[in-house]
């Protein structure tokens, strides 16, 4: 079964109208290989502008738009939160959920993250579920235990069959924004573990779920990482703000 590749840009709390113009200009000339989706995730205030710029510039088949977070609640007295219904109204297609910065700075638990994944799926928004171990956990050989503990609550909440509509981003916390990338062998080994973990519950679903690698991916290391059999693209932070680098990363990805 063919799996699409996904290259998702996490702009975090960076960028604005100027970066939207630059990315639109840049992606106008990008040459993508077969079965690749490019997803750009700006901050909430810029979702609408990015969607309309992509449309006006006839890039709406190339650029998919994602949020960086969502609320698990449908509506109501949740000051500062953004619901899936609001994102649906804007035609936002993806949402990053459970990024390590949300887990660590905002104390989001795997149970809360499971509720968010459920809310996204119910709204027809594809969750990009982020999981990953800290450096101390890797050193203590706890990586697989940590990843299992991050995945299981989501499987329990939404059911394995729904994972057919989920994208998983494996992002070792020690590699995010640090310039330290997991070696391609290490990344592949961990992606393989994630796929096998899902396969124990449903092999068919496990085979179809796109698994992205994230953590200091750049124009120089993406080719080796994306060539690994269980790596279906990347979640890109810093390098997604540099459009020339991002273009190289996008054009390197290829569906499997
Ligand atoms: C991220 O924040 O999801 C990320 C992978 O960042 P960077 O590429 O900068 O390590």
Boltz pocket constraint, residues with backbone or C-beta under 6 A from the ligand:
constraints:
  - pocket:
      binder: B
      contacts: [[A, 10], [A, 171], [A, 175], [A, 176], [A, 177], [A, 178], [A, 179], [A, 214], [A, 215], [A, 216], [A, 217], [A, 235], [A, 236], [A, 237], [A, 238], [A, 239]]
      max_distance: 6.0
